[in-house]
Amino acid sequence: MADSYYQDARKKARREFHACIAAGKYPYLPRLDEFLPPEKLNHGTDLGIVQIPLELVSGTRSGGRTQAFARNFLPLLPVDSEFAQKWEHLCKAQLDEGIRDPITVWEYLNRFYVEEGNKRASVLKYFGAVNIYARVKRILPEQNGAPETVLYNAFLDYWKLSRLYFPEFSKPESYGRLLRLLGQEEPWSEEFQRAFSTAYYHFKSAYESSGDRSVSTGDAMLAYLQIYGFQSLRDSEPAAIRKAIAKAREEIDLQGEDHPVDVKLDPGKEKKTGILGITRYAFKPIQAAFLHDKTPERSSWTRGHELGRQHVEQVFQGELDTTPYFDVLDQDPGAVLEQAIQEGNTLIFTTSPRLLPASLRAAVEHPEVTVFNCSLNASHRYVRTYYARMYEAKFISGAIAGSLSRGEPVGYLCDYPIYGQIAGINAFALGVEMVNPTARVYLEWSSVGGLDAALKRLTDRGIRLISSQDIKSLSCQEHEAYGLAILDGGTAVNLATPVWNWGAYYEALIRRIRDKSLKSEYSGSSKALNYYWGMSAGVVELRCSDRLPDSTRRLADLLTAAVCAGICIPFRGPLYAQGHQRMEDCAQYGMEQIIRMDWLNDNIAGTIPAYQDMDETARATVDIVGVEPAAKEKKS
């Protein structure tokens, strides 16, 4: 019996051998000593005996039996060879009682190279075993900044907590995203290791049987978890997992994109619908739902979006019916979204980044519904996101602050370290620097100890000119600061305020939904769509106080006109991060680098806060749309 297994294994090996030759690939097992110097091979870290995935056992440590195996680790030598007899003996042992003796391997960049036990690995691979016990010696790569090294370092951070070698991802940040999705930032228990391993292999089996494997199993699983969550994966039968994979196919395929987000910087021109289009909408109005995490009475942010909803309902009378849903996070967001859809809403706006996970699942489950989430840099195919380029107004506000600072330091208060906010901080600092190259900007965070404590940390330094929260809070007293303000004897004098014009934003979006411009953009792209409009679209403005000197108001007007015309670009280099580290000119790479900024300008005194120092709301928001340094702090 065993010899027939060997003959079958050898046939598969020879097919692999000839396929590699035809493809121009090396047909035998790769050797670790061919691409690592001897001194590296003699200095590994002994990890002891652990269970490793057989699919990651990919070669041998040195020459030896390299050419006895094809690249798939199956045997090539003749059936009547001594090697074949030993392989058959191991085959019988596996059939009788299972191979138990661990092999010895070297791990390099999450691949294993066998030093002792090649035939055992070969037999187990032939029988389709998933794991094998091995004594592992790890060799760390040189820290040279190469992409594969960066990816491996991200894997190591994950491995230190999970002690698992799977899943594998194509992007470094995916390991951190997985940990946050699982809620497992502490060392994993053996129970959770087993639960995750079982779920992973169930998903792997379903994904591989789905036919179209455009991305790796790990990348596909991450997309699945972002939509359905880990508990759903654990509880689902294989047929249900396959069905969910089919629904989420475009989201899964997006994981393979190097640049998965298509940023739309302006609304474009509205198409004329004509009389027939007007008549159709008059008889069949769009039903739109607006879902908020709080109420207008408790949140200025929600109030702004609610005013925007009221604006579009008035503008599109007879063509648009809207329904607001408040305090969604105090309920089950998924259930509220389902309720909104069952009530006939085919257009949904969710106005908080924390509603993004529920928005994504609803969009996947209901492709007939168009879902927008108010956030930035979300790489999800089924959910469109929208946000405003507030950094343009911040740049002008910074120039005003620099012109008034007279050599004194300037303060900046921010809430969360999320996408878009770092660009706002840096733009403000660059505006200050443009008119006052020696001025320093001191940065504090209201999510660390509260707004009052953050403001006090600035005033204790003697700082009077401060850029604070953009939106005047509902409980804001006359003496409290918002926008750019100067503190004078305990009273805040407002000088300039960045304004989010949500009414104009929603009106422009709905006009483009009516004329099908947004549908054309979606169908004409395979990427996630982020609408990131600015001052030129009328969705952002800077309102200046009459208290400003006339010359400063003229400066603000001049810069506003230049920004709207595309003449003044805040992030046109050269740019320098803290420590006078020269950065690349963001403008030449497009908007992605601006959105994903994770560094602070050289004239800023302050840091991006550690995850554990922020309040609960900030941490929940950072979990979803936080910049990488803030997210990394969570793992450490």
Beta strands, then each sheet from edge to edge (+ up, - down):
strand 1: 45-53
strand 2: 57-60
strand 3: 103-108
strand 4: 111-116
strand 5: 131-139
strand 6: 261-264
strand 7: 286-291
strand 8: 320-325
strand 9: 347-350
strand 10: 370-373
strand 11: 383-388
strand 12: 410-414
strand 13: 441-445
strand 14: 465-467
strand 15: 484-488
strand 16: 491-500
strand 17: 528-533
strand 18: 540-544
strand 19: 575-577
strand 20: 581-583
strand 21: 604-605
sheet 1: 1+ 5- 3- 4+ 2+
sheet 2: 6+ 17+ 11+ 10+ 9+ 7+ 8+
sheet 3: 18+ 16- 15+ 14- 12- 13- 21-
sheet 4: 19+ 20-
end
